[in-house]
């Protein structure tokens, strides 16, 4: 995902520069002239779209942060330093939702360290249960709290429906004890949508997390309508289809109507597509780059896509 997106953004920036600089000025550029320290990335202007959690009426920003891959870095590394700037941009724009898991290598450790300097209070923190016995679930929860440097989370989810018979009751016990405000179920594949829908009817969780993008729009036909009917909040994962959408769109011009919705990149359009369904509460793209974080946040600022605009994107990439 990062490689394809890096290439696309780099090409876009170079193309813009070529259009705005005289040819002679471009020819005179030297490595020394382009090696000046980068200006810190600014948070995008404007107010993030807010969505309401049906179970409580609490409002949260529609653009959040995922941590799979991008947050699996060594604490103290240059990548970790970049993540500090990522979260600076995220919180400055009004973001709050961060989604992680004990299954994402050391991502919980990284999130805990990043939030330790007074940022935990700004964060709607979500993690997951993913273990195969009650004893293992209890140990995993205790370890997650240690790694995240907190004693509670806002959302606790059963990861990919793993050991649901034990994990969901345990999550509800923790909710009753005040250790989480909400419980949820997650998956990332179209093949799980039918099972997820059955469990939504039976268990009525506070949240479901599901894959959805312009190239994988099936959730809008099954999971989303049911979530609206049952009053269940929806988190969208894989809005970039694991980065495949950047490889496919890198040589494509943006649609002619892009200015109407105030979007300036494919990433913003992909995210705007996800939150344009009224059932969607928040989408959680992952990145370790401040400039991409700012770009992602722009996807939650401005008008939503019309039905025809959504259909056009599905026709292009579906």
C-alpha positions as CSV (number, residue, x, y, z in Angstrom):
1,X,0.0,0.0,0.0
2,X,2.7,2.6,1.1
3,X,4.9,2.0,-2.0
4,X,2.1,2.4,-4.5
5,X,0.7,5.4,-2.8
6,X,4.2,7.0,-2.4
7,X,4.7,6.7,-6.2
8,X,1.3,8.2,-6.9
9,X,1.7,11.2,-4.6
10,X,5.3,11.8,-5.8
11,X,4.2,11.8,-9.4
12,X,1.4,14.1,-8.6
13,X,3.6,16.6,-6.8
14,X,6.2,16.5,-9.6
15,X,3.5,17.1,-12.2
16,X,2.2,20.1,-10.3
17,X,5.6,21.6,-10.0
18,X,6.3,21.2,-13.7
19,X,3.1,23.1,-14.5
20,X,3.9,26.0,-12.2
21,X,7.6,26.6,-12.7
22,X,9.2,27.9,-16.0
23,X,11.2,25.4,-17.8
24,X,14.5,27.2,-17.2
25,X,13.8,27.3,-13.4
26,X,13.2,23.6,-13.5
27,X,16.4,23.0,-15.3
28,X,18.4,25.0,-12.8
29,X,17.3,23.0,-9.8
30,X,20.2,21.2,-8.1
31,X,20.3,18.5,-5.4
32,X,21.4,21.2,-2.9
33,X,18.4,23.4,-3.8
34,X,16.0,20.5,-3.1
35,X,17.6,19.3,0.1
36,X,16.3,22.0,2.4
37,X,14.5,20.7,5.6
38,X,10.9,19.8,5.0
39,X,8.2,22.1,6.4
40,X,6.2,20.3,9.1
41,X,3.0,18.9,7.6
42,X,0.0,21.0,8.6
43,X,-3.4,19.5,9.5
44,X,-6.0,20.2,6.8
45,X,-8.3,23.1,7.2
46,X,-12.0,22.5,7.8
47,X,-14.1,20.4,10.2
48,X,-14.1,16.7,10.0
49,X,-17.5,15.0,9.4
50,X,-18.9,13.6,12.7
51,X,-21.0,10.5,13.0
52,X,-23.2,9.3,15.8
53,X,-22.8,5.9,17.6
54,X,-26.4,4.6,17.6
55,X,-26.0,2.7,21.0
56,X,-25.2,5.9,22.9
57,X,-25.6,9.0,20.7
58,X,-21.9,9.8,21.2
59,X,-20.4,11.6,18.1
60,X,-17.0,10.6,16.7
61,X,-15.0,11.8,13.7
62,X,-15.7,9.8,10.5
63,X,-11.9,9.5,9.7
64,X,-9.9,7.4,12.1
65,X,-6.6,5.6,12.1
66,X,-5.8,1.9,11.6
67,X,-2.5,0.5,13.0
68,X,-1.9,-2.7,11.1
69,X,1.5,-2.6,9.4
70,X,2.1,1.1,9.7
71,X,2.4,1.1,13.5
72,X,4.4,-2.2,13.7
73,X,7.8,-0.3,14.1
74,X,10.6,-0.2,16.6
75,X,10.0,2.4,19.3
76,X,12.7,5.1,19.0
77,X,13.2,4.4,15.2
78,X,12.9,7.0,12.5
79,X,9.5,5.4,11.6
80,X,8.4,5.9,15.2
81,X,9.4,9.5,15.1
82,X,7.3,9.9,11.9
83,X,4.3,8.4,13.7
84,X,4.6,11.1,16.4
85,X,4.1,13.6,13.6
86,X,1.3,11.5,12.1
87,X,-0.6,11.7,15.4
88,X,0.2,15.4,15.8
89,X,-1.5,16.0,12.4
90,X,-4.4,13.6,13.3
91,X,-5.3,15.2,16.6
92,X,-4.8,18.7,15.4
93,X,-7.5,18.1,12.7
94,X,-9.9,16.8,15.4
95,X,-9.3,13.1,14.9
96,X,-9.8,10.7,17.7
97,X,-10.5,7.0,16.7
98,X,-7.5,4.7,16.7
99,X,-8.0,1.0,16.1
100,X,-5.4,-1.6,17.0
101,X,-5.1,-5.3,18.0
102,X,-2.8,-7.6,20.0
103,X,-2.4,-9.5,16.7
104,X,-0.6,-6.5,15.0
105,X,2.8,-7.4,16.2
106,X,4.0,-4.6,18.5
107,X,1.4,-2.0,17.4
108,X,-0.2,-1.9,20.8
109,X,3.1,-1.1,22.4
110,X,3.7,1.7,19.9
111,X,0.2,3.1,20.3
112,X,0.6,3.1,24.1
113,X,4.0,4.9,23.9
114,X,2.6,7.5,21.4
115,X,-0.4,8.3,23.6
116,X,1.6,8.4,26.8
117,X,2.4,12.1,26.6
118,X,-1.1,13.4,27.4
119,X,-2.8,12.2,24.2
120,X,-4.8,9.3,25.7
121,X,-7.6,11.7,26.7
122,X,-8.0,12.8,23.1
123,X,-8.3,9.3,21.8
124,X,-11.2,7.0,21.2
125,X,-9.2,3.8,21.5
126,X,-10.3,0.5,20.1
127,X,-8.5,-2.9,20.4
128,X,-9.5,-6.5,20.0
129,X,-9.7,-9.9,21.6
130,X,-8.2,-12.8,19.6
131,X,-7.4,-15.9,21.7
132,X,-8.7,-19.5,21.9
133,X,-9.5,-20.0,25.6
134,X,-11.0,-18.0,28.5
135,X,-7.6,-18.1,30.3
136,X,-5.8,-16.9,27.2
137,X,-8.4,-14.1,26.7
138,X,-8.0,-12.8,30.2
139,X,-4.2,-12.9,29.8
140,X,-4.4,-11.1,26.5
141,X,-6.6,-8.4,27.8
142,X,-4.3,-7.8,30.8
143,X,-1.3,-7.6,28.4
144,X,-3.2,-5.2,26.0
145,X,-3.8,-2.9,28.9
146,X,-0.1,-3.0,29.9
147,X,1.0,-2.4,26.3
148,X,-1.5,0.4,25.7
149,X,-0.6,2.0,29.1
150,X,-4.3,2.4,30.1
151,X,-6.9,0.6,32.2
152,X,-9.8,0.8,29.7
153,X,-10.6,1.3,26.1
154,X,-13.6,2.8,24.4
155,X,-14.2,-0.2,22.1
156,X,-13.3,-3.8,22.5
157,X,-13.9,-6.1,19.5
158,X,-13.8,-9.8,18.8
159,X,-11.2,-10.0,16.1
160,X,-12.4,-11.8,13.0
161,X,-15.1,-13.6,15.0
162,X,-12.3,-15.7,16.7
163,X,-13.5,-17.9,19.6
164,X,-16.8,-15.9,19.6
165,X,-18.5,-18.2,22.1
166,X,-16.0,-17.2,24.8
167,X,-14.7,-13.9,23.6
168,X,-18.0,-12.0,23.2
169,X,-19.3,-12.9,26.7
170,X,-15.9,-11.9,28.1
171,X,-16.0,-8.6,26.2
172,X,-19.5,-8.0,27.7
173,X,-18.2,-8.7,31.2
174,X,-15.5,-6.1,30.7
175,X,-18.1,-3.6,29.5
176,X,-20.2,-4.3,32.6
177,X,-17.1,-3.7,34.7
178,X,-16.5,-0.3,33.1
179,X,-13.4,-1.4,31.2
180,X,-14.9,-0.6,27.8
181,X,-17.8,1.5,26.6
182,X,-18.7,-0.6,23.6
183,X,-18.3,-4.1,22.2
184,X,-18.0,-5.2,18.6
185,X,-17.3,-7.8,16.0
186,X,-14.9,-7.6,13.1
187,X,-13.9,-9.2,9.9
188,X,-12.1,-8.2,6.7
189,X,-13.4,-10.5,3.9
190,X,-16.6,-10.5,1.8
191,X,-17.0,-14.2,2.5
192,X,-17.7,-13.5,6.2
193,X,-20.5,-11.0,5.5
194,X,-23.3,-13.5,5.8
195,X,-22.0,-14.9,9.1
196,X,-21.5,-11.4,10.4
197,X,-25.0,-10.4,9.4
198,X,-26.5,-13.4,11.3
199,X,-24.5,-12.5,14.4
200,X,-25.6,-8.9,14.2
201,X,-29.2,-10.1,14.3
202,X,-28.5,-12.5,17.1
203,X,-26.1,-10.6,19.3
204,X,-26.8,-6.9,18.5
205,X,-23.2,-5.7,19.2
206,X,-22.6,-1.9,19.5
207,X,-20.2,-2.0,16.6
208,X,-19.3,-4.1,13.6
209,X,-16.1,-3.6,11.6
210,X,-16.1,-4.8,7.9
211,X,-14.2,-4.3,4.7
212,X,-15.6,-1.9,2.1
213,X,-14.1,0.0,-0.8
214,X,-14.8,1.1,-4.4
215,X,-13.5,-2.2,-5.5
216,X,-15.2,-4.3,-2.8
217,X,-18.6,-2.7,-2.2
218,X,-20.5,-5.8,-1.1
219,X,-21.0,-4.6,2.5
220,X,-23.4,-1.9,1.3
221,X,-25.8,-4.5,0.0
222,X,-25.9,-6.6,3.2
223,X,-24.1,-5.4,6.3
224,X,-24.9,-1.7,6.1
225,X,-28.7,-1.9,5.7
226,X,-28.9,-4.3,8.6
227,X,-26.6,-2.1,10.8
228,X,-29.0,0.9,10.1
229,X,-32.0,-1.2,11.0
230,X,-30.5,-2.6,14.2
231,X,-28.8,0.6,15.4
232,X,-25.2,-0.8,15.1
233,X,-22.2,1.5,14.4
234,X,-20.0,0.5,11.4
235,X,-16.2,0.8,11.1
236,X,-14.8,0.4,7.6
237,X,-11.5,-1.3,7.1
238,X,-9.6,-1.9,3.9
239,X,-10.9,1.3,2.2
240,X,-7.9,1.2,-0.1
241,X,-8.3,-2.5,-0.8
242,X,-4.9,-3.2,0.9
243,X,-3.3,-0.5,-1.3
244,X,-4.3,-2.1,-4.6
245,X,-6.4,0.9,-5.4
246,X,-3.3,3.2,-5.6
247,X,-1.6,0.9,-8.0
248,X,-4.7,0.9,-10.2
249,X,-5.4,4.7,-10.0
250,X,-1.8,6.1,-10.3
251,X,-2.1,6.9,-14.0
252,X,-5.8,7.8,-13.9
253,X,-7.0,11.4,-13.9
254,X,-9.4,12.4,-11.1
255,X,-13.0,12.6,-12.1
256,X,-14.2,15.8,-13.6
257,X,-16.5,16.5,-10.7
258,X,-13.8,16.2,-8.0
259,X,-13.8,20.0,-7.3
260,X,-17.5,19.8,-6.5
261,X,-16.7,17.7,-3.4
262,X,-13.5,19.5,-2.5
263,X,-11.3,16.4,-2.9
264,X,-7.8,16.7,-4.3
265,X,-6.5,13.1,-4.4
266,X,-7.6,9.5,-5.0
267,X,-7.1,8.7,-1.4
268,X,-9.6,11.4,-0.4
269,X,-12.1,10.1,-2.9
270,X,-11.7,6.5,-1.7
271,X,-12.4,7.6,1.9
272,X,-15.2,9.9,0.9
273,X,-16.8,7.0,-0.9
274,X,-16.7,4.9,2.3
275,X,-18.2,7.5,4.6
276,X,-20.9,8.6,2.0
277,X,-23.0,5.6,3.0
278,X,-25.0,6.8,6.0
279,X,-24.6,3.5,7.8
280,X,-20.8,4.1,8.1
281,X,-19.6,5.6,11.3
282,X,-15.9,5.8,10.8
283,X,-13.2,4.5,8.3
284,X,-9.7,3.6,9.6
285,X,-7.0,4.0,7.0
286,X,-3.4,3.2,8.2
287,X,-0.4,5.2,7.3
288,X,3.0,6.0,8.9
289,X,3.6,9.2,6.9
290,X,2.4,12.6,8.1
291,X,1.6,13.9,4.6
292,X,-0.5,10.9,3.9
293,X,-2.3,11.4,7.3
294,X,-3.1,14.9,6.3
295,X,-4.3,13.7,2.9
296,X,-6.5,11.0,4.5
297,X,-8.1,13.5,6.9
298,X,-9.1,15.6,3.8
299,X,-11.3,12.8,2.9
300,X,-13.5,13.6,5.8
301,X,-13.8,17.3,5.1
302,X,-16.3,18.5,2.5
303,X,-19.5,17.3,0.8
304,X,-20.3,13.6,0.6
305,X,-20.5,11.8,-2.7
306,X,-23.9,11.5,-4.5
307,X,-25.3,8.2,-5.4
308,X,-24.2,8.7,-9.1
309,X,-20.7,9.7,-8.1
310,X,-20.4,6.6,-5.9
311,X,-21.7,4.4,-8.7
312,X,-19.1,5.9,-11.1
313,X,-16.3,5.0,-8.8
314,X,-17.5,1.5,-8.4
315,X,-17.8,1.2,-12.2
316,X,-14.2,2.4,-12.5
317,X,-12.7,0.0,-9.9
318,X,-15.2,-2.7,-9.2
